[in-house]
Amino acid sequence: MTFFEKPIRALPGYGFGLLALLAATGASAQASLGPAAPTLPNSPAVPTLTQTPPPVPAGRVTVSAAAVFANNGQPIRSGLAWRIYEDRGDASQPAVVNRSSSPTPTFNLPPGNYIMHVAYGYASAMKRLSVQSGIVNERMTINAGALKLKGAVGDSPIPPGKLSFSVYVPIAQNSEGRLVVANAKANDIIRLPEGTYHVVSTYGDANAIMRSDLKVESGRVTEATLNHRAATVTLKLVGSAGGEAFAGTAFSVLTPGGDVIREAIGAFPSVTLAEGDYVLIARHEGKVHTRDFKVESGLDRDIEIVVPPT
């Protein structure tokens, strides 16, 4: 099984409308060079579409289809979503008349004009067809690649469950111009059109965030590890150093300038923070306690506030 035969996590509702795709046919993103990407394993040639077909139903046209990668013509064997639209020749949204998830589907259609659309993750291709009789063979070419993302702190990998990734298409001077994928997980295979993307990696649920620009090449998987400078700290309010933590304590973590980074309630909540200086505030039984602390990358530790004796 190749990388491209694994599922991806997709952002529900994302995608260009078909009319926009028709207007943008032939366009592809161009980008600066990014990290090297492994090529996909060699695959057999695209199955021939000229083998003896089953009889064509009366009054119908058989349309057989396949899709290949743009850079090497290798077949795409899974992850495809085909749709056949009625081409009405006006500005209205075309109606879907057939669909398939087969890598090499066969459609039996009445003679007429159609739009064939195939999606591979967030990459796609389309073509207008005019079919009148017999058998029609179509091979679609898709400029598709993929990202496979991980995270680390120094030489230590970050557990996949503690990471999430967002992928953006830069627009003009805005690196986060348009969100493409939200909340992708580590090791997901994210299929995308060829081009350069801005990736945001979030470690935990506070401010441990790293960014990188990555290039996706057709027919290749770009693997990248985003290195965070962060650590996980456990917050405690105690009666003595190393003592038992007080339950029901409300904690706030602030920057030295007073911006709230994280709030939590409990005896010893944990929070992952970017390297830097912070202020910890603990509220318990109507009293407020504070201390300054520093986060050093890769150094997970307890941050205690010791309640002075009364």
LINZIJO-V411549 format. One line per field, one symbol per residue. psi: psi as a letter, one per 40 degrees, with the letter a starting at -180 (. if undefined). Layout:
psi->???
This chain:
psi->hideeiiihihheiiiiddddddeheiiiiiiiaiihiiiiiiiihhieeihiiihiheihhhhiiiiiddeeiiheieihihhihheeaeihihheiiieidgihhhiiiahihhhhhgbeiiiiihihhdibhhhhhihhgiaiihiiiihbehihhdeeiiiihihihbehdfdhhdhifiiieihhhiihahihhhhhhafbeghiiihihhiheihhhihhhigiihihhihidiheahihifhhihhiideehhdiiihadgiihhiihaiihhhhhhfeihiiiiihhhheghiihihhhii.
